[in-house]
């Protein structure tokens, strides 16, 4: 916890000029809020206890829901019907500035505040929206296992693969998420954070 809070604080200080510029560009070039919020599924705090049918919630979301912060990269009407929609490469819902901040992962920087709140770690599996999580845990073996650690801004799956575009992409990422959980250590987290830099600068591992 102390490591993540310390790193998030340092990263916010270093990234503050970029975040301020991004906020100004979003405000100047498109209608809508600067910061976009969504409910995501976080840590499953029950996994270490004895799992009995009577212990489960009536509606099992798979983890503690929390509100995630991102710089808005899409139009305000990107989900007109309110249904979760997977982003795709070349998504026409993305704004001009949104294309840049998504490719460079700058849109994820506000999640440093999620780390300070205790919702996320710097490194861990990416949190998913509840409606998508419910579908994926039925379609992808081992998917709920990812909730045994706090979700992260970056992770082994993120630096090794592009954004999800299919179930096969999700399965590949689950493999990397579980591998991270198996080998998790402070050193592993440092290595993943270091490898995130070229992903942001040179779009390695993403679009």
Secondary structure, DSSP 8 states (H G I E B T S, - for coil): -HHHHHHHHHHHHHHHHHHHHHHHHHHHHSSS-SEEEEEEE---TTTTS---GGGS-SS--SS-EEEEEEE--B-TTTTTTS------TT-TTB-HHHHHHHHTTGGGTTHHHHHHHTS-EEES-----HHHHHHHHHHSTTGGGGGGS--EEE-HHHHHS-S--SHHHHHHHHHHHHHHHHH--HHHHHHHHHHHHHHHHH-TT--
